Amino acid sequence: MKGIVDLDAAVGSSLFGGAFTFPVMAARRSALRHNIDTLAAFARDHGMLLVPHAKTTMSPELVAAQQEAGAWGFTVATPSQALILRSFGVQRILIANQVFDPAGLDALAAHLAEDPESELLCFADSVAGIETLSEHAGPRPFRVLVELGHTGGRAGCRTLADLLEVAAAAQAAPGVELAGVAGYEGTLDTADEVRAFLHRLLEALEHLRVARPILSVGGSQWFDLVGRELAACQATVMLRSGAYISHDDGIYRERTPYNRIGGELRPALEVWAHVLSVPEPGLVVAGLGKRDAPYDEGMPIPRGPLAGAEVVKLYDQHAVLRVAPETPVRPGDLVPFGISHPCTAFDKWRVIPVVDDDHVVVDLIHTCF
């Protein structure tokens, strides 16, 4: 298994004590605990249900920790992810996506029929989506949130009229139950755009004739505005933020709402790798690459003796850094990197050591992608 030499020797030993090969990604326990508790408190204080996006980690250990901190349920993007969470013992699942997967829907319908305590919500933004859900429904209906989008965004009805058409189809279709409205504000650039979009969601909700409606929102960039703008909402508000659990040293460090409202989330993930080569002044090659760290929303961020350097190129297993000529590193040094965008970090590792602040391994995170 990637990164581990001796699983039995891992817990209780130093990260650098021989149980792990390098590169390796580790998660700092103190940061994970802080982040889990911080957003749980935020949701609770703003009267929202926290339904964190589990696609970030797909980890039974982290899902359990979020649940213990008060998460109402969990969000996923696909039926296959929903089925994996079911195997973790999760009973409340929100699929924040349009679902057209026949086998996945059949399996989910069977789970709903077998477990009367389970709950499942999913998105729809077209009559075709409603028809597909209806075709594969079992004795318990699929509960649907009609998704509202915005120009240039992802999925979601672009107009209120389109949304109401889909809502009417959901109310008429056998095996489907209209539960409310959903949206995703994370692709918007400014606070004014987010406020306007949230008000459109509230307007859409007012047009639905649904008892105890649900309003589902939320990425990890604007939940402060979600909390303020929806404070007086009469619906059950579900916040879907997911990347908060590990935070990062890149995109979310720059965009976290805590930059605006005070408080903090803490970066929990770091990748350790050896310096492989210092072939010329101002150039360092480290032994981590695209297989080890995310790069879709920014390069790995050098820490420790390489702090302030820049990763200028990432290959499959090599990172090329521009450094100050006097940077005190040499081949064989073990150096840490922060990451940018946790949603494409966890999937690269099947086992991630959890370390204390002295880098003693205290637990293991397993991922199930």
Disulfide bonds with the S-S distance in Angstrom:
none
